Amino acid sequence: MSERRVLVVEDEQTIAESIATRLRAEGFVVELAGDGPSAVAAFSANPHDLVVLDIMLPGYDGLEVCRRMQAERAVPVLMLTARDAETDLLVGLAVGADDYLTKPFSMRELVARAHALLRRVDRATELAGIAPAEKQNLALDDVEINLTERRVRVAGDEVHLTRTEFDLLVCLMSRPRAVLPRERLLSAVWGWADSAGSRTVDSHIKALRRKLGGDRIRTVHGVGYAWETAR
């Protein structure tokens, strides 16, 4: 496998260099950008397998950077934020971020999240190429998923989901009515299981509800979530 390229977008030089040093030690090729415009330019100039993106940037913020990148081509994005407001997290997920870390964070956790995101991309690519015809679609009530094309329709209308939202939806709809614990969803979708990541699941569930309708996913307090169906 060729070396993976990571674009690290962070305006605090000390943090940026620390992230770059650790990722390079893990075998990644790392490129740095310190503001919004240079990040978008770097992304357009070179292919990247992953973007580590701070939300607070000069020029324009990480949300706008993420929006512009995803409009150009799909790429997994790990967003870094000093904010802890739910609205900021949901907006980040809505514009295409796949996961987020709230500062301060450990480099070990950042590396684990980066590897998990890339494994998910690899797995999705492999499955799209080998899925048999009978497993290319998943439909319940008025929600239909095309697994090969990674498209979702609700009542016939296409709904845009991020990579993470799509994988989470597939996980829930594959076992309708079954209660899936947060730890299991973390393992299946993100590739890691840690109770500290439960808020990650909660934030993505809220984003899904906004796009699909709030009554489709049932919360089982203290446990996890279940996909509700009339069938």
N, C-alpha and C positions, 0 to 999 in steps of 0.2 A: 504494500500500500504506500502511495506517495505521501510526503510530509503534509500534515494539515496546516493550513494557513489561518491565523487568527488576527483579526483587527481589534486592537484595544483602543477604545476612545475614552480618554480620561484627561481632564485638564489639570489635575493635581499631579505634578511630575513625580513626586516621591511614590505615590500610589501606583501610577502608571508603570514606573520602572520596576517596582516590586512585583506587580502582576506579570510583566513581560519576562522578568528573570525566572519566575517560577514556571511559567508556561514553556519557556525555552528549555528549562531543565527537564520538562516532560516530553520534549521532542517536537514541540510545535514551532513553526516559523511565525514570528510575531512582527506585526507592523503597528506603529503607534500613531495616533492622531490626538491633538489637544483641543480641538474645537469642532463645532458642527460642520462648517463648510469644508474643512480639510478632511474630515471623516467621510463625507459624501464623495469628495473627489477621490480619495484613496480607494473607496469601495468600488467606484466606477472604473478606476484604472486597473485594478487587479482582482482576480477571483479570490474569495475568502470562504472558508468552510464554516467559520463561526465569528460572531461579533460580540465582544464584551463592551457594553455601552453604558457610560455614566449618564444619568438623567439630567444633571445640572451641568450645562456646557455654555461657553461663550459662543457668540455667533447666532446659533439657534439651538434649542435644547435637544436632549436625547429623544424625546417623543417625536419631534420633527425629523430628526436624523433617521430614526427607525422607520417612520412613515415613508420617507424618500427611498431608503434602501429597499424596503419590501415592494415598493412600486416598481423598482428596477428589476429585481429578481429575488426569489425567496431565499432566505438565509436564516439559520437559527441565531437568535439574539438572547444573550444573557444580560439583563439590565441591572445596573448598580444604582442604588438610590440611598441618599441620606434621609429622605422623607419616609414617613411611615403611614401617610394618609391613605386610606382605602381608595379614594377617588384617583389619586395619582397612580396607584398600582393597577387599577382597572383600566385607566386610559392607556397605560403602557402595554397591557395585554391586548387591548383593542387595536392598537396600531401595529401589532405583529411581534411583540416580545414573547419569547417562549418560556422564560423563567426569570426570576429576579433574586437579588441578594440585597439585604439592607445593611448599610455600613453601621458599625464596623463588622467585618467578616473575616474568617480565617482563609488563608491561601489554600489550605487543604480542602476546604469546602468548595471554593471556587473551582479548583481543578476537578473535583468530583462531579460538579454540575456540568462543567465543560465536556468531560468525557461522556456523561450520561446523555447530553443533548446530541452529541455526534453519533453515539450508538443508536439513538432513536432514528436519526436520519438514515443511517445505514440499513437499519431493520426495515424501515418504510420503503426504501428503494428496492430492497431484495423482495419484499412481499409483493410489491406492485408488479415485479417482473415474473413472478412464479404463481400468482394466485389463480387457481382454477376458475373456470367460468361460473360455476355455481356459487363461488364465494366472492364474486366481484361486487355484489350488492347486498346491502343490509337495510331492511325497511320495517318500520313499525308505525302503525297508524299513518299519519301524513308526513312522517320524516323518512327520507330515503338517503342512504349513503352509497356513493359509488367508490368502492375501496381502491380500485385501480387508478381512477382519475383524481381521487381525494377531493370529491365534490359532495356537497350536501344540499338537498332541496327540502323545503318545508311547504307543504300544500302546493307543490309544483314550482315554487320560486326558489332560486338559488340563494343560499346564505353563505357569506364569506366567513370562514373560520381560520384562525391561525393554526399552525402545525400542531401545537399543544392542545388546543381546543378540539381539533379533529380527532386526535388520538384518544382524548378523554371521552369524547362522545362515543367512539367505537367501543371503548371498554365498557361503558355503561349500557349501551344498547345491545351488546353481545349477551348480556345476562339480564333481561328485563325483569323488574320487580325484585331482583336479588339485591340485598344490601351489601355494598362493597365498602369495607373499612378504608379510611383515609390512607393507612399504611400500605394497603394492597394497591390502591390507585397510584400512590407514589412509586411503588416498585414497578408496576405495569407500564406506567406512562413516562415517568421521569427516570426510571432505572435505578432508583435508590429509595430506601425506606428508613425514615427517621421521623419520629413524632414531632420534632422541631419544624418539619416542613409541612405540617398540616395546614398552615395558613396559605401556602402555595396552592394547595388543592382548593381551599375555600374560595380564593380569589378567582381561579379559573372557572369554578362552578358558577359563580355570580356572573362572570362574563358570558358563559354559555346561556344562562337563564335570560339575560338581556337580549340575546340574539334569537333564541328559540322559543321563549315563553316560560314564565316562572313556574307553571304548574307541571312541567314535564319531569323535573328532577326533584325527588323527595329527599328531604333531610331527615336523617335518623340521628337525633342529637346524641353526642358522645360516641358515635360509631362511624358514620359515613353517609353515603348517598345511594339512592336507587333510582333507576329509570322507570317511570310510571307509564303504563300502556293500557289501552282499553281492551286489548286482546287477552 
